[in-house]
Amino acid sequence: MDNIEPPTEAPSFRHTYHQYTVRIGNGKRDSIFESLSNSKIGCAIYYKIPLHRQPAYGGRFSEVKLPETERAAEEVLSLPIFPEMTIDERNAVIAAVKKELGDRD
């Protein structure tokens, strides 16, 4: 899937995956979020507004340019992950994302 970037692990380390957050390019993140939500597949966008633009900072950083942070806020989507997740549930998430991306694999 060309438009999706999974999380990476550093060599010699294993992630605990409390969240499984991917980056979805080409402006497709919101349509995938909506499609998964409509299919009753849990997913979340935790920071639609980059942290430096959050209202809690009262505009103190409104002039700061953080292009990678801003791009991440437009692309990240947390997919469901939990210890009891079955292979069928995992495959349903994958299929739903692939369908929205138009991926035929």
Residue frames relative to the residue before (quaternion, step in Angstrom):
aa qw qx qy qz dx dy dz
M 1.0000 0.0000 0.0000 0.0000 0.00 0.00 0.00
D 0.3320 -0.8054 0.4653 0.1568 3.53 -0.27 1.29
N 0.7355 0.4503 -0.2401 0.4457 3.60 1.00 -0.72
I 0.6996 0.4351 -0.2699 0.4985 3.58 1.22 0.08
E 0.1365 -0.7889 0.5979 0.0391 3.54 -0.91 1.00
P 0.2682 -0.7819 0.5394 0.1608 3.60 -0.45 1.16
P 0.6147 -0.5187 0.4118 0.4283 3.59 -1.22 0.22
T 0.2907 -0.7459 0.5722 0.1781 3.55 -1.19 0.50
E 0.2931 -0.7245 0.5946 0.1889 3.52 -1.28 0.45
A 0.4639 -0.6502 0.5240 0.2957 3.55 -1.06 0.74
P 0.6040 -0.5512 0.4121 0.4020 3.60 -1.09 0.57
S 0.8324 0.2101 -0.1875 0.4774 3.56 -1.08 0.80
F 0.6955 0.4080 -0.2810 0.5204 3.60 1.23 0.23
R 0.1778 -0.7557 0.6173 0.1279 3.55 -1.22 0.54
H 0.4106 -0.7149 0.5200 0.2233 3.53 -0.90 0.97
T 0.4283 -0.6952 0.5090 0.2724 3.60 -1.10 0.61
Y 0.2345 -0.8253 0.4825 0.1764 3.58 1.28 -0.34
H 0.0331 0.7813 -0.6110 0.1228 3.52 0.63 1.19
Q 0.7426 0.0672 -0.0465 0.6647 3.54 1.24 -0.68
Y 0.2148 -0.7407 0.6161 0.1602 3.57 -1.13 0.60
T 0.0180 0.8362 -0.5402 0.0926 3.50 0.09 1.38
V 0.1054 -0.7858 0.6092 0.0157 3.52 -0.83 1.12
R 0.3466 -0.6797 0.5913 0.2610 3.52 -1.33 0.27
I 0.1155 -0.7896 0.6021 0.0274 3.54 -0.87 1.01
G 0.2526 -0.8187 0.5068 0.0957 3.53 -0.49 1.26
N 0.7651 0.4134 -0.2955 0.3955 3.49 -1.45 -0.18
G 0.6306 -0.5947 0.3306 0.3733 3.59 1.06 0.71
K 0.4969 0.6929 -0.4019 0.3339 3.59 1.21 0.37
R 0.4229 0.7398 -0.4521 0.2635 3.60 1.22 -0.18
D 0.7074 0.4768 -0.2870 0.4357 3.60 0.76 -1.01
S 0.6532 0.4989 -0.3298 0.4643 3.61 0.99 -0.72
I 0.6308 0.5052 -0.3359 0.4837 3.60 1.07 -0.66
F 0.6157 0.5397 -0.3376 0.4644 3.59 0.98 -0.80
E 0.6835 0.4845 -0.2830 0.4669 3.57 0.85 -0.97
S 0.6572 0.5153 -0.3088 0.4552 3.59 0.92 -0.87
L 0.6663 0.4847 -0.3015 0.4798 3.59 0.92 -0.90
S 0.6480 0.5192 -0.3184 0.4574 3.59 0.92 -0.86
N 0.6648 0.5014 -0.2980 0.4668 3.59 0.96 -0.86
S 0.6840 0.4501 -0.2689 0.5072 3.57 1.20 -0.57
K 0.4674 -0.6992 0.4163 0.3454 3.58 1.32 0.16
I 0.4374 0.6299 -0.4960 0.4072 3.56 1.08 0.82
G 0.4075 -0.7451 0.4774 0.2256 3.56 -0.56 1.19
C 0.1802 0.7351 -0.6399 0.1330 3.53 -1.03 0.87
A 0.1366 -0.8099 0.5677 0.0563 3.57 -1.19 0.35
I 0.1923 -0.6943 0.6760 0.1547 3.49 -1.34 0.51
Y 0.2238 -0.8423 0.4783 0.1082 3.56 -0.14 1.27
Y 0.8092 0.1297 -0.0607 0.5698 3.60 0.99 -0.67
K 0.0891 -0.8060 0.5851 0.0134 3.57 0.21 1.28
I 0.7175 0.3085 -0.1946 0.5935 3.54 1.17 -0.64
P 0.4678 -0.6791 0.4748 0.3075 3.62 -0.70 0.99
L 0.6434 -0.5722 0.3456 0.3731 3.56 -1.06 0.75
H 0.6883 0.4871 -0.3063 0.4418 3.61 0.89 -0.81
R 0.6956 0.4236 -0.2726 0.5122 3.60 1.28 -0.13
Q 0.3927 0.7302 -0.4709 0.3014 3.58 1.28 0.14
P 0.5921 -0.6063 0.3996 0.3496 3.59 -1.00 0.78
A 0.5688 0.6189 -0.3838 0.3823 3.60 1.10 -0.60
Y 0.6831 0.4767 -0.2909 0.4707 3.59 1.13 -0.51
G 0.3969 -0.7823 0.4291 0.2153 3.58 1.28 0.17
G 0.6839 -0.5108 0.2943 0.4299 3.59 1.04 0.65
R 0.3923 0.7497 -0.4674 0.2561 3.60 1.23 0.06
F 0.7676 0.3169 -0.1742 0.5292 3.58 1.14 -0.54
S 0.2832 0.8110 -0.4801 0.1776 3.59 1.21 0.35
E 0.7014 0.4512 -0.2701 0.4811 3.60 1.11 -0.53
V 0.5246 0.6459 -0.4069 0.3768 3.59 1.26 -0.24
K 0.2092 -0.7641 0.6012 0.1051 3.56 -0.96 0.92
L 0.0770 0.7659 -0.6309 0.0966 3.57 -0.65 1.18
P 0.1727 -0.8594 0.4693 0.1068 3.59 0.41 1.23
E 0.6662 0.4885 -0.3262 0.4595 3.62 0.94 -0.70
T 0.6231 0.5214 -0.3289 0.4814 3.57 1.07 -0.73
E 0.6736 0.4916 -0.2899 0.4696 3.56 0.93 -0.90
R 0.6360 0.5111 -0.3260 0.4775 3.60 1.03 -0.74
A 0.6354 0.5265 -0.3285 0.4596 3.58 0.96 -0.84
A 0.6470 0.5268 -0.3247 0.4455 3.60 0.93 -0.83
E 0.6845 0.4647 -0.2761 0.4891 3.59 1.17 -0.53
E 0.7716 0.4070 -0.1810 0.4542 3.60 1.15 -0.52
V 0.6549 0.5630 -0.3412 0.3711 3.63 1.00 -0.58
L 0.0088 0.7590 -0.6498 0.0387 3.50 -1.18 0.82
S 0.2545 -0.7623 0.5774 0.1440 3.55 -0.82 1.00
L 0.2368 -0.7803 0.5719 0.0894 3.52 -0.70 1.20
P 0.6257 -0.5621 0.3680 0.3963 3.58 -1.14 0.45
I 0.1350 0.7414 -0.6498 0.0993 3.51 -1.15 0.80
F 0.2236 0.7476 -0.6011 0.1727 3.55 -0.91 0.93
P 0.6701 -0.5535 0.3063 0.3883 3.61 -1.07 0.64
E 0.7307 0.4334 -0.2467 0.4662 3.59 0.99 -0.76
M 0.3879 0.7401 -0.4768 0.2728 3.60 1.26 0.04
T 0.3192 -0.7649 0.5325 0.1717 3.54 -0.78 1.05
I 0.6474 -0.4944 0.3983 0.4218 3.55 -1.27 0.25
D 0.6343 0.5274 -0.3336 0.4564 3.60 1.00 -0.75
E 0.6471 0.5005 -0.3191 0.4785 3.60 0.99 -0.78
R 0.6392 0.5167 -0.3220 0.4698 3.57 0.97 -0.85
N 0.6728 0.5004 -0.2950 0.4583 3.58 0.91 -0.92
A 0.6143 0.5422 -0.3444 0.4583 3.60 1.10 -0.65
V 0.6353 0.5102 -0.3237 0.4811 3.60 1.02 -0.79
I 0.6613 0.5080 -0.3076 0.4583 3.57 0.86 -0.96
A 0.6670 0.5077 -0.3033 0.4532 3.59 0.87 -0.94
A 0.6588 0.5128 -0.3125 0.4532 3.59 0.95 -0.86
V 0.6540 0.4915 -0.3147 0.4813 3.59 0.98 -0.81
K 0.6558 0.5140 -0.3122 0.4563 3.60 0.90 -0.91
K 0.6349 0.5401 -0.3295 0.4434 3.57 0.97 -0.85
E 0.6843 0.4860 -0.2829 0.4643 3.56 0.92 -0.92
L 0.6838 0.4683 -0.2772 0.4860 3.58 1.11 -0.68
G 0.4412 -0.6990 0.4544 0.3320 3.55 1.26 -0.30
D 0.4020 0.7177 -0.4619 0.3316 3.56 1.27 0.46
R 0.2440 -0.8108 0.5215 0.1052 3.59 -0.75 1.03
D 0.3941 0.7352 -0.4810 0.2699 3.65 1.18 0.09
